Amino acid sequence: MADKHTQGYNADDLKVLEGLEAVRVRPGMYIGSTGVKGLHHILWEIVDNSIDEAANGYADEITVILHADGSASVEDNGRGMPTDINTKTGMSGVQLIFTKLHAGGKFDSGNYAFSGGLHGVGASVTNALSKWLKVEVYRGTVFKMGFTSSFDKKQNKWLCGIPDGELVNTGEKTRKKGTKVRFMPDEQVFETVEWNYDTVAKRLKELAFLNKGVRINFSDEREMYRTEEVATEDGEIVSKKIKLPDREPVSYRYEGGLVDFVNYLNEDASPLYAKPLYYSAVKDIHIKGAPAGKIKVEFAISHTKGDEENLYSFVNNISTVEGGYHEAGFHSGLLKAVNDYARASGVLKSKDLPFVADDVKEGLTAVLTVQLNNVEFEGQTKTKLGNPEAKAPVEQAVAEGLALLMGQRANRAVFDEIAKKAKFAADDRIKHRAERDVAKAASDNDGLNLIGKLAPCSGKNPDLNELFIVEGDSAGGTAKQARVRQFQSILPLRGKPLNVQKKSALQALQNEEIKTLVSAIGAGFNRTFEVEKTRYKKVIILSDADQDGMHIRCILLTFFFKYMRDLIASGYVYIGMPPLYKVYKKDVAEYAYDDKELDEKIKKVGKGYSLQRYKGLGEMSAEQLWETTMNPATRNLIQVTLEDVSEAARMIEMLMGDKVEGRKQFLAENADFNKVDGFIERVNTERRESQTGDEV
Ligand code: 2B7
């Protein structure tokens, strides 16, 4: 069962693969892959050593060069790798560093308090996977050593990272200090040995942000070409190599570190306050049965006016895209601090529930970096911190840091903005939950049973079904008698519905009439509205032909416009037109819908006619209402469309909004309310729709 493949390494393997050959044989185990990522990994192993030297205060400048021959070099101005002889092995420090695998990470020498790096496999892995590698150490004089890898045909094995000779002190005097390493990745190992400029530049810039004050220089000395198809004089197409312009060397150095990083991330966003908040602390790590450790926590926080969260987190300078325990600690520390501030400052009243994590994440741009030993990376791409012990100290550091910052007078306005923003997010969250609840109730079948006032139709086909929203209980009663139950639903409205223009979505939903309407249509509300789910493809507003009726119509249209706009856009909203007059004689009756039509109808009925003027829907019998207003074969419907959404919105704002002045003036100028209906100017009148009744 347990063969070599499933079990991987065992003790025997370890014996056989003693030196750096192990790395050659299974490069993936040490650098993840032999693709372009693995290639760059061997560069990062070297860069990480320079970064460690800098992060611990011994170096402040690092230079990375991609050379024309395909090799890469890294130089720092630190203390220089140890050149003396290690008594146990009789080897120089330099030789040890490049020829011995350091299982489980960096030397346990207590050399550095914290050290970066992904696997910490070290410089020897880079050496093992390079055709050659050269080191120079500057310590008063220049020390040099070289290594080469080759395949030995006689022995049929790799000789890798073999010293060309001992470390030599050239005696050449130098004012420089530090280390320089140059190496040539072996094309026999890697699928590609072409460095990616952008990958290197991005990472070096990131490292410069993460290590404030450290200057990182980067040059690409390779000659770059592009090929182009050109026609020769004979008309032959040949490809031609065209040299691209040289890349200018770049230099990254950020005195502000993480604060500069956050500002850089926010470059195109509008920040909520001018300066990011910054804090750093070293905390104890506690694990049962293990010696106490330390964790360094550092973060910079800002907020934008937008609502997305951008948290960039790092562990030992490695980006943790998948998050992990440090991010969890960060979020709970931030939540605690913002909740405390919001309570103390009165943004959260005693009746208010505390914020939840999502509330304080809105618009957050932050960088969090932690450094600890024995890290465990998990997740799909191994970019998730799997050390649970990291959570508590990060939470503590973040909460304590923010508490300290909010105690400073100068930060008052900043925290006020943060608390207000979180309150806004919380209100929005609560509001939308209510919307979802109503939408859900509406989509549940039981939802309908709760709607006492609706007389639902029995049919289930939205293409055929009609919803009549009828002004007044008595007209509603008549409509219920008049309707064809299979496809016509009646929703009577008692009095005037809520004018939603002046109300928030949540307030609107607290209104019984609106709740009923939302439930009846069954397609959600506001952001959750999905027109495909509508139970009715005809929603017909039936109100009296007077001022009040006009007002109700406006209120309902405002509602649909604001919260179910697609219902109008899809052409599902209609205005029912009851007649104004009945002209009749013995067994003939004609209805007139306006004054002009009245003259025609009088002529048609002839001498001896009687005239009835309807003041409201309630004055009609069920038969009359059916014939004049509800029967698809004989009724008048006006389809409301949105030809100009912004114009309609402006008009509705004027008619229904807060500013009384504009409305008064508009009504004065348009006293004839047929014109006031002008706000439904984009109306298609389908007089006497030639519908022959819906088949149910
Ligand atoms: C963990 C090992 C690899 N090391 C030292 C000292 C300085 C030093 C280094 C380095 C990469 C390319 C240029 C310590 C640390 C070995 O022990 S590695 N500088 N730079 C480096 O590799 N850059 C050191 C204590 C006293 N003196 C020197």
Residues whose N, C-alpha, C, O or C-beta is under 5 A from the ligand:
A	BS01	2B7	I46 N49 S50 E53 V74 E75 D76 G78 R79 G80 M81 P82 I97 K106 F107 T179 K180 V181
